[in-house]
């Protein structure tokens, strides 16, 4: 669709030039009317459908929250009443037969191993009887002192039960397992001076709150602490949720259930509901993220938008096909312009009319031929200078001057080239150099480098000067190692006068240079200049003295030391430098297990012969 719009925009602009009085062509009207009608109608449908679906989803979630709360509240209330009934029956039996307390309590503990403690206490919280589940203590490695210490600490909470209320409290933070503390009066009518207290493991309650789907449910006590939660870690932490709006609303509510939308402290919006159990101030809360509810609504809305886009595209195609019968000559010019944009300048287009369109067609063909000649010239020019420079020059983006760049400079030179040239005819020297340069230049280009110039048998190249690169130093070392490999391959089968074995030296330095066009307004050359360039050239010449093939400076070494094995050649005095420079010989890649391990292996690999001392 984007291509069609571009073509039509070009088409309309051409119409305004060719026919000044026709500012609003019919195909433009067709496209405009079609797109407006489709856009308005389908956008309205999408908006209304999304709105009503959103409302329906919200109602369904609220209803679901209420149902979940009702079911869970009945389940929890039933469990708590059952628990109270078991404790009440056991405690009554013990109080009637104090001598059988241990036997009766043991029966309860054997029947339900989740009980940790049951006890009856007077108004001073002195135990009338107190039974601990020894098997529970032993199984979970608890001490009786821990339990007694807990009961002592929560005496103010337990005393509330003497007023006739049931106290439900999360004792989990004092233990390593989710444990509930439950206290209630022994008898509401006969004996209000005795309360029953139990500590029980929360496994059954926690299982009830393991709900699936986006809804999160939990049980909170009268003071806002979590009693049951899908995540047992929350229960163990004893976290208090008084700052949660739904908990605050439940505590203040005069009715036993409710629901509303609220925003948590983290900025996330929820739909929540609560249900009070009517027992110990405990309530069940369910909440679901608003974003999760409306996720499918948003997906449907996106799909509807895609349908709108497809419909618009199809309508454009239909109208475009119809409009083509009205403007075939112009559309042919549009297609031809697209071919030129793709680089196909040789177009087969003939004028079929003798009006302005015919004249435009002839001019268009002539323009294509001119662009073809220009492209050929650029391609030829790129063979004499770097292709990237040729491209910039063709676009008129090269000018005299330069800019400061941090890059890597490379120099290479053939060892004993003068002696080799003396034994060959000029034509043979040129042929040999062309073969050699072709292989070496490939290494530069494959690693993203730019060949700056050829200086006789020497090559100067840069990385990061013409095109920015964060890995320019590493790329230059990679190019040099590829040159080494290529040269070893190149030298196979050589060793005669006409085909001498070639050895090269490479010098690499990283630093700041001035990169740009150097010369006059009539003749310019893109190059880099500066002390960093001179240092790279000086380092290259050191290969002969150090009997190596690739030398790098300290700045380059700092950039690549984690990726390549190098050998320090010490500090060497260089011409033009007041201070001795550290240089390193590159042995190979750290990822290459077969790299030369020392200088001797390197010399053997590249064929460097070192004359023994005392011999000339």
C-alpha positions in Angstrom: 0.0 0.0 0.0 2.9 2.4 0.7 4.2 1.9 -2.8 0.8 2.7 -4.3 0.5 5.9 -2.2 3.9 7.0 -3.4 3.0 6.3 -7.0 -0.3 8.2 -6.6 1.4 11.2 -4.9 3.9 11.3 -7.8 1.0 11.0 -10.2 -1.0 13.9 -8.7 2.1 16.2 -8.7 2.6 15.4 -12.4 -1.0 16.2 -13.2 -0.7 19.6 -11.6 2.3 20.4 -13.8 0.8 19.0 -17.0 -2.7 20.4 -16.6 -2.7 23.5 -14.5 -6.5 23.8 -14.5 -7.0 20.2 -13.2 -6.0 20.5 -9.6 -8.4 17.8 -8.3 -8.3 14.7 -10.7 -11.1 12.1 -10.5 -8.9 9.3 -9.3 -7.9 11.5 -6.3 -11.6 12.0 -5.5 -12.2 8.3 -5.8 -9.4 7.4 -3.4 -10.3 10.2 -1.0 -14.0 9.3 -0.8 -13.3 5.6 -0.5 -10.8 6.0 2.2 -12.9 8.5 4.2 -16.0 6.3 4.1 -14.1 3.2 5.1 -12.1 4.9 7.7 -15.1 6.6 9.4 -17.4 3.6 9.2 -14.9 0.9 10.3 -13.4 3.2 13.0 -16.8 3.7 14.4 -17.6 0.0 14.4 -14.3 -0.8 16.0 -14.7 1.8 18.7 -18.3 0.7 19.6 -17.5 -3.0 19.5 -14.4 -2.5 21.7 -16.4 -0.3 24.1 -19.3 -2.7 24.6 -16.9 -5.7 24.7 -14.9 -3.9 27.4 -18.0 -3.2 29.4 -19.2 -6.8 29.0 -15.7 -8.1 30.1 -15.8 -5.9 33.1 -19.2 -7.1 34.2 -18.2 -10.7 33.7 -15.1 -10.2 35.8 -17.1 -8.6 38.6 -19.6 -11.4 38.6 -16.8 -13.9 38.6 -15.1 -12.2 41.5 -18.3 -12.3 43.5 -18.9 -16.0 42.8 -15.3 -16.8 43.7 -15.7 -14.9 47.0 -19.0 -16.6 47.8 -17.6 -20.1 47.2 -14.3 -19.4 49.1 -16.1 -17.7 52.0 -18.4 -20.7 52.4 -15.4 -23.1 52.2 -13.4 -21.1 54.7 -16.3 -20.5 57.1 -17.2 -24.2 57.0 -13.6 -25.2 57.7 -13.3 -22.8 60.6 -16.6 -23.9 62.1 -15.6 -27.5 61.7 -12.3 -26.7 63.4 -14.0 -24.9 66.2 -16.4 -27.8 66.7 -13.6 -30.4 66.8 -11.7 -28.3 69.4 -14.9 -27.6 71.4 -15.8 -31.3 71.6 -12.3 -32.3 72.5 -11.9 -29.5 75.1 -15.3 -30.3 76.7 -14.3 -34.0 77.0 -11.0 -33.1 78.6 -12.6 -30.7 81.1 -15.1 -33.3 82.1 -12.3 -35.9 82.5 -9.1 -34.0 83.3 -7.3 -37.3 83.9 -7.8 -38.4 80.4 -6.6 -35.1 78.8 -3.6 -36.7 77.1 -5.5 -39.6 75.7 -8.3 -37.4 74.3 -5.9 -34.9 72.9 -3.9 -37.6 71.3 -7.0 -39.0 69.5 -7.6 -35.5 68.0 -4.0 -35.2 66.9 -4.0 -38.7 65.3 -7.3 -37.9 63.5 -6.0 -34.5 62.2 -2.2 -34.2 62.2 -2.4 -30.5 61.3 -3.2 -29.5 64.9 -0.2 -28.3 66.9 -1.8 -27.2 70.1 -5.2 -27.2 71.9 -5.8 -25.6 75.3 -8.3 -24.0 77.6 -7.4 -20.9 79.6 -9.0 -18.9 82.4 -9.3 -15.1 82.5 -5.7 -14.8 83.7 -4.7 -17.0 80.7 -3.6 -19.7 83.0 -4.1 -23.1 81.3 -6.8 -25.3 82.6 -5.3 -27.8 80.2 -2.8 -27.5 77.4 -1.9 -30.3 75.0 0.9 -30.2 72.4 1.2 -32.5 69.4 4.6 -34.1 70.1 4.6 -35.8 66.7 4.1 -32.4 65.0 6.9 -30.8 67.0 9.2 -33.7 66.2 8.3 -33.8 62.5 8.9 -30.1 61.9 11.6 -29.6 64.5 9.8 -27.2 66.8 10.4 -26.7 70.5 7.7 -26.5 73.2 9.3 -23.3 74.4 8.7 -21.7 71.0 4.9 -22.4 71.3 4.7 -21.3 74.9 6.6 -18.2 74.0 4.2 -17.4 71.2 1.2 -17.8 73.5 2.7 -15.5 76.0 3.4 -12.8 73.4 -0.2 -12.8 72.0 -2.0 -12.7 75.3 -3.5 -9.3 74.5 -5.0 -10.7 71.3 -6.4 -13.8 73.1 -8.1 -11.8 75.8 -10.5 -10.4 73.2 -12.2 -13.9 73.1 -13.4 -13.3 76.7 -15.7 -10.7 75.3 -17.4 -13.5 73.3 -15.6 -13.0 70.0 -13.6 -15.3 67.9 -10.0 -14.3 67.3 -8.2 -15.5 64.1 -4.6 -14.6 63.8 -1.7 -15.5 61.5 1.0 -17.1 63.6 3.1 -18.1 60.6 5.9 -15.5 61.0 6.8 -17.2 64.3 7.2 -20.6 62.6 8.6 -22.0 59.4 5.2 -23.2 58.2 1.8 -21.5 57.6 0.1 -21.8 61.0 -3.2 -20.2 62.2 -4.1 -19.2 65.7 -7.7 -19.6 66.6 -9.3 -18.6 70.0 -13.0 -18.5 71.0 -15.1 -18.8 74.2 -15.9 -22.2 75.5 -19.5 -21.4 76.0 -21.4 -18.2 75.2 -24.1 -18.8 77.7 -22.8 -20.9 80.6 -19.1 -20.2 81.0 -17.6 -17.1 79.6 -14.5 -17.2 81.8 -12.8 -19.9 79.7 -11.5 -19.6 76.2 -10.2 -22.3 73.9 -7.0 -21.8 71.9 -5.6 -23.8 69.0 -2.7 -23.6 66.6 -3.3 -25.4 63.4 -1.4 -25.9 60.1 -3.0 -24.0 57.2 -2.6 -26.6 54.4 -6.4 -27.0 53.7 -7.0 -23.2 53.6 -4.0 -22.6 51.3 -5.2 -25.3 48.9 -8.6 -23.5 48.6 -6.9 -20.3 47.5 -4.8 -22.0 44.8 -7.0 -20.5 42.0 -6.1 -20.6 38.4 -6.5 -17.8 35.8 -5.9 -14.0 36.2 -7.9 -13.7 39.5 -5.9 -13.5 42.7 -7.7 -14.4 46.0 -6.5 -14.2 49.6 -7.9 -14.2 53.1 -7.2 -11.3 55.5 -7.8 -11.0 59.2 -9.4 -8.2 61.2 -6.1 -6.4 61.5 -5.4 -6.6 57.8 -2.7 -9.4 57.9 -2.8 -12.1 55.3 -4.1 -15.5 56.6 -4.2 -17.4 53.3 -2.7 -16.6 49.9 -1.8 -18.5 46.7 1.8 -17.8 47.5 2.8 -19.4 50.8 5.7 -17.0 51.2 3.3 -14.2 51.6 1.6 -16.0 54.5 4.9 -16.8 56.1 6.0 -13.2 55.9 2.9 -12.1 57.8 2.5 -9.1 55.4 -0.1 -6.5 56.4 -2.4 -5.2 53.6 -4.1 -2.3 55.4 -2.7 0.0 52.7 -4.5 -1.9 50.0 -7.6 0.1 49.1 -9.9 -3.0 48.9 -8.8 -4.1 52.4 -9.5 -0.6 53.7 -12.9 -0.6 52.0 -13.8 -4.0 53.5 -12.9 -2.9 57.0 -15.0 0.2 56.8 -17.9 -1.4 55.0 -21.2 -1.8 56.9 -22.3 -4.6 54.5 -20.7 -8.0 54.2 -19.7 -7.7 50.5 -18.7 -5.2 47.9 -16.6 -4.5 44.8 -14.9 -1.5 43.2 -12.1 -0.4 40.9 -8.9 0.9 42.6 -5.3 1.7 42.0 -2.5 0.1 44.0 0.6 2.0 45.2 2.6 0.6 42.2 0.2 2.4 39.8 -1.5 -0.9 38.7 -5.3 -0.7 38.4 -7.4 -3.6 39.7 -11.0 -4.7 39.9 -11.6 -6.1 43.3 -14.3 -7.5 45.5 -14.6 -8.6 49.2 -16.8 -10.9 51.2 -16.9 -10.9 55.0 -17.2 -14.2 56.7 -18.9 -12.8 59.8 -16.4 -14.7 61.9 -13.5 -13.0 63.7 -13.6 -10.1 61.3 -12.1 -12.3 58.5 -12.8 -11.6 54.9 -12.1 -13.1 51.5 -10.7 -10.7 48.8 -10.4 -11.3 45.1 -8.7 -9.0 42.6 -7.6 -9.1 39.0 -5.5 -6.7 37.0 -7.4 -4.4 34.8 -4.8 -4.8 32.0 -5.2 -8.6 32.1 -9.0 -8.3 31.8 -8.8 -6.1 28.8 -5.9 -7.9 27.1 -8.2 -9.8 24.8 -10.3 -6.6 24.1 -7.1 -4.9 23.1 -6.1 -7.9 20.9 -9.5 -7.8 19.2 -9.1 -4.0 18.7 -5.7 -4.6 17.1 -7.1 -7.2 14.8 -9.9 -4.9 13.8 -7.3 -2.2 13.0 -5.5 -4.7 10.8 -8.7 -5.5 9.0 -9.2 -1.8 8.5 -5.8 -1.4 7.0 -6.3 -4.4 4.7 -9.7 -3.1 3.6 -8.2 0.3 2.9 -5.4 -1.4 0.9 -7.9 -3.5 -1.1 -10.0 -0.4 -1.8 -7.0 1.4 -3.0 -6.1 -1.4 -5.4 -9.6 -1.5 -6.8 -9.7 2.2 -7.3 -6.2 2.1 -8.7 -7.1 -0.5 -11.3 -10.1 1.6 -12.3 -8.1 4.8 -12.5 -5.5 3.1 -14.6 -7.8 3.1 -17.6 -8.0 6.9 -17.3 -4.2 7.5 -17.0 -2.4 4.6 -18.7 0.4 6.7 -20.2 1.2 8.4 -16.9 1.2 5.2 -14.9 3.7 3.8 -17.4 5.9 6.7 -16.6 5.4 6.0 -12.9 6.5 2.3 -13.4 9.5 3.5 -15.4 10.5 5.9 -12.6 10.3 3.0 -10.2 12.7 1.0 -12.5 15.1 3.9 -12.4 14.9 4.1 -8.7 15.9 0.4 -8.5 18.9 1.1 -10.8 17.5 -0.1 -14.1 18.2 2.9 -16.3 17.7 1.1 -19.6 13.9 1.4 -20.0 11.8 0.4 -23.0 9.3 3.2 -23.2 7.8 4.7 -26.4 5.7 7.8 -26.8 2.2 6.8 -28.1 0.7 10.3 -28.2 1.8 13.6 -29.6 0.8 15.8 -26.7 2.6 16.8 -23.5 2.6 13.2 -22.3 4.5 12.2 -25.4 7.0 14.9 -24.9 7.4 13.9 -21.3 7.9 10.3 -22.3 10.7 11.2 -24.7 12.4 13.4 -22.1 12.0 10.6 -19.5 13.8 8.1 -21.8 16.5 10.6 -22.5 16.9 11.2 -18.7 17.3 7.4 -18.2 20.1 7.2 -20.7 21.8 10.1 -19.1 21.6 8.4 -15.7 22.9 5.1 -17.2 25.9 7.0 -18.5 26.4 8.6 -15.1 26.3 5.2 -13.4 28.8 3.7 -15.7 31.1 6.7 -15.1 30.7 6.2 -11.3 31.5 2.5 -11.6 34.6 3.3 -13.7 35.6 6.0 -11.2 35.2 3.6 -8.4 37.9 1.4 -9.8 40.4 4.1 -9.4 39.3 5.3 -6.0 37.4 3.7 -3.2 33.8 2.7 -4.1 32.5 4.6 -1.0 34.3 7.7 -2.0 33.0 7.4 -5.6 29.5 7.1 -4.2 29.9 10.3 -2.0 31.5 12.1 -4.9 28.6 11.2 -7.2 26.2 12.6 -4.6 28.2 15.8 -4.3 28.9 15.2 -0.6 32.7 15.5 -0.8 34.3 18.9 -0.2 37.7 20.3 0.7 38.5 20.0 4.3 38.6 17.3 6.9 37.5 16.3 10.4 39.1 14.7 13.4 38.6 10.9 13.5 39.8 8.2 15.8 40.6 5.3 13.6 43.2 2.6 12.7 45.8 3.0 10.0 47.5 0.2 8.2 50.6 0.1 6.0 52.0 -3.0 4.2 55.0 -3.4 2.0 56.7 -6.2 0.0 60.1 -7.1 1.3 63.0 -6.7 -1.2 60.6 -5.5 -3.9 63.4 -3.6 -5.8 65.5 -6.8 -6.1 62.4 -8.7 -7.3 61.6 -6.0 -9.9 65.1 -6.1 -11.3 64.7 -9.7 -12.4 61.3 -9.2 -14.1 60.1 -7.3 -17.2 57.9 -4.2 -16.5 54.9 -6.1 -17.9 55.6 -9.0 -15.5 56.0 -6.6 -12.6 52.6 -5.1 -13.3 50.9 -8.5 -13.7 52.5 -9.8 -10.5 51.5 -6.7 -8.6 47.9 -6.9 -9.8 47.6 -10.5 -8.7 49.1 -9.6 -5.3 47.0 -6.4 -4.8 43.8 -8.2 -5.7 44.2 -10.7 -2.9 45.3 -8.1 -0.4 42.6 -5.6 -1.2 39.9 -8.3 -0.7 41.1 -8.8 2.8 40.8 -5.0 3.5 37.3 -4.8 2.0 36.0 -8.0 3.6 36.8 -6.5 7.0 35.2 -3.2 6.3 38.4 -1.3 5.6 39.1 1.4 3.0 42.1 1.3 0.7 43.5 4.8 1.0 46.2 4.5 -1.7 48.8 2.3 -3.4 52.3 3.5 -3.0 54.2 1.4 -5.5 54.1 -2.1 -3.9 52.8 -0.6 -0.6 49.2 -0.5 0.5 47.8 2.1 2.9 44.3 1.4 4.4 42.1 2.7 7.1 39.3 1.5 9.3 36.9 3.9 11.0 37.9 7.0 9.0 35.5 7.0 6.1 32.9 4.9 7.8 32.5 4.9 11.6 33.2 1.6 13.3 33.6 0.6 17.0 35.7 -2.4 16.1 38.1 -0.7 13.7 41.3 -1.9 15.5 40.1 -5.5 15.7 39.0 -5.4 12.0 42.5 -4.2 10.9 44.2 -7.0 12.8 41.7 -9.5 11.2 42.6 -8.1 7.8 46.3 -8.4 8.4 45.9 -12.0 9.5 43.9 -12.8 6.4 46.6 -11.2 4.4 49.1 -13.6 6.1 46.9 -16.6 5.2 46.3 -15.4 1.7 50.0 -14.8 1.1 50.9 -18.3 2.4 48.4 -19.6 -0.2 49.7 -17.2 -2.8 53.3 -18.4 -2.4 52.4 -22.1 -3.0 54.0 -23.2 -6.3 56.2 -20.1 -6.4 60.0 -19.9 -5.8 61.4 -19.2 -9.3 62.9 -16.1 -10.8 59.7 -15.3 -12.7 57.5 -16.3 -9.7 59.4 -15.2 -6.6 58.1 -16.0 -3.1 56.6 -12.9 -1.5 57.1 -11.7 2.0 55.4 -8.6 3.4 55.5 -6.4 6.5 52.5 -4.8 8.0 52.3 -1.9 10.4 49.2 -0.9 12.4 48.5 2.0 14.6 45.3 3.4 16.2 44.9 7.1 16.9 43.5 10.5 15.9 43.9 11.7 12.4 42.5 14.4 10.1 40.3 12.6 7.5 39.0 14.4 4.5 39.6 15.8 1.0 43.1 17.1 0.5 43.9 19.0 -2.7 42.5 21.8 -4.8 39.0 22.6 -6.0 39.9 20.8 -9.3 41.7 17.8 -8.0 41.2 16.2 -4.6 42.2 13.1 -2.8 40.4 11.6 0.2 43.1 10.5 2.7 44.1 10.7 6.4 47.0 12.7 7.7 48.6 13.2 11.1 51.2 11.8 13.5 49.2 8.5 13.9 49.7 7.9 10.1 53.4 8.5 10.3 53.7 6.2 13.3 51.9 3.4 11.4 54.4 3.8 8.5 57.4 3.8 10.8 56.2 0.7 12.6 55.7 -1.1 9.2 59.4 -0.6 8.4 60.4 -2.2 11.8 59.3 -5.6 10.5 62.5 -6.0 8.6 64.6 -5.3 11.7 62.5 -7.5 14.1 62.0 -10.3 11.5 58.2 -10.2 11.9 55.3 -9.7 9.4 52.7 -7.8 11.5 53.6 -5.2 14.1 51.1 -3.0 16.1 51.5 -0.1 18.4 50.6 0.2 22.1 47.3 2.0 21.3 46.2 -0.7 19.0 47.3 -3.4 21.4 45.0 -1.9 24.1 42.1 -2.2 21.8 42.6 -5.9 20.7 44.5 -7.6 23.6 41.5 -9.7 24.6 41.1 -11.2 21.2 44.6 -11.8 19.8 47.9 -13.3 20.9 50.8 -10.9 20.6 54.4 -10.8 21.5 56.0 -7.7 23.0 59.0 -6.5 21.0 59.9 -4.0 23.7 60.4 -0.2 23.3 62.0 0.9 20.1 63.3 4.3 19.0 61.6 5.5 15.9 62.6 8.3 13.6 60.6 11.4 14.3 59.5 10.3 17.7 61.2 11.7 20.8 60.1 8.9 23.0 60.6 5.1 22.4 57.5 3.3 21.3 56.2 -0.1 22.5 55.5 -2.4 19.6 54.0 -5.9 19.5 54.2 -8.7 17.0 50.8 -10.3 16.2 50.9 -14.1 16.6 47.3 -15.1 15.9 43.7 -15.2 17.1 43.0 -16.5 20.6 40.2 -18.5 19.0 42.7 -20.3 16.8 44.4 -23.3 18.6 47.0 -23.6 15.9 48.4 -20.0 16.2 52.2 -19.6 16.3 53.3 -19.9 20.0 56.5 -17.9 19.7 58.6 -15.8 17.3 60.3 -18.8 15.8 57.1 -20.6 14.9 55.8 -17.3 13.4 59.0 -16.9 11.3 58.7 -20.5 10.1 55.0 -20.1 9.2 55.5 -17.0 7.0 58.9 -18.1 5.7 61.1 -15.5 7.3 64.8 -16.5 7.4 66.9 -15.0 10.1 70.6 -14.9 9.4 72.7 -16.4 12.2 75.1 -14.1 14.1 78.6 -14.0 12.7 77.5 -14.7 9.1 77.0 -12.1 6.4 
